[in-house]
């Protein structure tokens, strides 16, 4: 009986410890923001204040993270409006003569700033594009584009 009680007490302690650990992890994760590196993380990565993380140069080749892009996507019904003659009414955002195509639109407030990828980095940031064999910052990937 004493052994069983000891095991139960140990299980309760483990459970409390797990709950505390889970709570701490959840609280800590609320402090993380995509695209923002704390000074502590920069130090751990060996980054100087005037350099960009290597993943920024990789993003220039591979694009914005698809999961975050999906979060920013504005849904479109896919329904076309027709006039009384059965002709498609063009979207007000389309240019005259433009071929109808599905174009995703994104909520700019949900697009995360990645300095050196979609927003200009701080003045004085060292450009290591050639060092990493990367592409230069692209106009089409800029947040304002």
VEXDREN-2710 file (C-alpha; in Angstrom, 1 decimal):
% VEXDREN-2710
k/r/px/py/pz
1/UNK/0.0/0.0/0.0
2/UNK/2.8/2.5/0.8
3/UNK/4.4/1.9/-2.6
4/UNK/1.1/2.6/-4.3
5/UNK/0.6/5.8/-2.4
6/UNK/4.1/6.9/-3.2
7/UNK/3.6/6.2/-6.9
8/UNK/0.3/8.1/-6.9
9/UNK/2.0/11.1/-5.2
10/UNK/4.8/11.0/-7.7
11/UNK/2.2/11.0/-10.6
12/UNK/0.4/14.0/-9.1
13/UNK/3.7/15.9/-8.8
14/UNK/4.6/15.0/-12.4
15/UNK/1.1/16.1/-13.5
16/UNK/1.5/19.5/-11.7
17/UNK/4.9/19.9/-13.1
18/UNK/3.6/19.2/-16.6
19/UNK/0.8/21.7/-16.1
20/UNK/3.3/24.3/-14.9
21/UNK/5.6/23.6/-17.8
22/UNK/2.7/23.8/-20.3
23/UNK/1.5/27.1/-18.8
24/UNK/5.0/28.5/-18.9
25/UNK/5.5/27.5/-22.5
26/UNK/2.1/29.0/-23.5
27/UNK/2.9/32.2/-21.7
28/UNK/6.4/32.4/-23.2
29/UNK/5.1/31.7/-26.7
30/UNK/2.8/34.7/-26.5
31/UNK/5.9/36.9/-26.2
32/UNK/7.3/35.7/-29.6
33/UNK/6.5/37.7/-32.7
34/UNK/7.3/36.5/-36.2
35/UNK/9.9/38.7/-37.9
36/UNK/11.2/40.2/-34.6
37/UNK/14.4/38.9/-33.1
38/UNK/15.2/39.7/-29.5
39/UNK/18.7/40.9/-28.6
40/UNK/19.1/37.6/-26.8
41/UNK/18.2/35.6/-29.9
42/UNK/20.4/37.7/-32.1
43/UNK/23.3/37.0/-29.7
44/UNK/22.5/33.3/-29.7
45/UNK/22.5/33.3/-33.5
46/UNK/25.8/35.2/-33.6
47/UNK/24.2/38.1/-35.4
48/UNK/25.6/41.6/-35.2
49/UNK/23.3/44.6/-35.0
50/UNK/24.0/45.6/-38.6
51/UNK/23.4/42.1/-40.2
52/UNK/20.4/40.3/-41.3
53/UNK/19.7/36.7/-40.4
54/UNK/20.5/34.2/-43.2
55/UNK/16.8/33.1/-43.4
56/UNK/16.0/36.6/-44.9
57/UNK/18.3/35.8/-47.8
58/UNK/16.6/32.4/-48.2
59/UNK/13.2/34.0/-48.1
60/UNK/14.2/36.1/-51.1
61/UNK/14.5/32.9/-53.1
62/UNK/11.6/30.9/-51.6
63/UNK/9.1/33.7/-50.8
64/UNK/7.0/34.7/-47.9
65/UNK/6.1/31.9/-45.5
66/UNK/3.0/30.2/-47.0
67/UNK/1.3/29.6/-43.6
68/UNK/1.5/33.3/-42.7
69/UNK/0.4/34.3/-46.3
70/UNK/-2.6/32.1/-45.9
71/UNK/-3.4/33.9/-42.6
72/UNK/-3.4/37.3/-44.5
73/UNK/-5.4/36.1/-47.5
74/UNK/-8.7/37.9/-48.0
75/UNK/-11.3/35.4/-49.2
76/UNK/-13.1/36.0/-52.5
77/UNK/-16.4/34.3/-53.2
78/UNK/-15.4/33.4/-56.8
79/UNK/-18.8/34.6/-58.0
80/UNK/-18.9/36.8/-61.1
81/UNK/-21.7/39.4/-61.6
82/UNK/-23.5/39.4/-64.9
83/UNK/-25.3/42.3/-66.5
84/UNK/-28.7/42.1/-68.2
85/UNK/-27.1/40.8/-71.4
86/UNK/-25.3/38.0/-69.5
87/UNK/-21.9/39.7/-69.9
88/UNK/-19.6/39.5/-67.0
89/UNK/-19.3/42.8/-65.0
90/UNK/-15.6/43.6/-64.5
91/UNK/-14.3/44.0/-61.0
92/UNK/-13.7/47.7/-60.2
93/UNK/-10.0/46.8/-59.4
94/UNK/-9.4/45.3/-62.9
95/UNK/-8.0/47.4/-65.7
96/UNK/-9.8/47.6/-69.0
97/UNK/-9.1/44.7/-71.3
98/UNK/-7.6/42.6/-68.5
99/UNK/-8.1/38.9/-68.7
100/UNK/-10.3/37.6/-65.9
101/UNK/-8.1/35.6/-63.5
102/UNK/-8.2/34.6/-59.9
103/UNK/-6.0/37.0/-58.0
104/UNK/-5.5/36.6/-54.3
105/UNK/-5.7/39.7/-52.2
106/UNK/-4.1/40.1/-48.8
107/UNK/-4.8/42.2/-45.7
108/UNK/-1.7/44.3/-45.5
109/UNK/-2.1/44.7/-41.7
110/UNK/-1.6/40.9/-41.4
111/UNK/1.6/40.8/-43.5
112/UNK/4.5/40.5/-41.1
113/UNK/7.5/42.8/-41.7
114/UNK/10.7/41.0/-42.4
115/UNK/13.4/43.7/-42.7
116/UNK/15.5/42.9/-45.8
117/UNK/12.8/40.9/-47.4
118/UNK/9.5/42.8/-47.6
119/UNK/10.5/46.1/-45.9
120/UNK/13.7/48.0/-46.1
121/UNK/16.2/47.1/-43.4
122/UNK/17.6/49.7/-41.0
123/UNK/20.1/52.2/-42.6
124/UNK/23.6/50.9/-42.3
125/UNK/22.6/47.2/-42.5
126/UNK/25.3/45.2/-44.2
127/UNK/24.2/43.7/-47.5
128/UNK/25.4/40.1/-47.7
129/UNK/23.4/39.2/-50.8
130/UNK/26.5/38.0/-52.7
131/UNK/28.0/36.3/-49.6
132/UNK/24.9/34.0/-49.4
133/UNK/24.5/33.7/-53.2
134/UNK/21.0/35.2/-52.7
135/UNK/18.7/37.4/-54.8
136/UNK/18.5/41.1/-54.1
137/UNK/15.5/42.5/-52.4
138/UNK/12.7/42.2/-55.0
139/UNK/10.1/45.0/-55.6
140/UNK/7.3/42.5/-56.0
141/UNK/7.9/41.1/-52.6
142/UNK/7.9/44.4/-50.8
143/UNK/5.0/45.0/-48.4
144/UNK/4.0/48.2/-50.3
145/UNK/3.9/46.5/-53.7
END
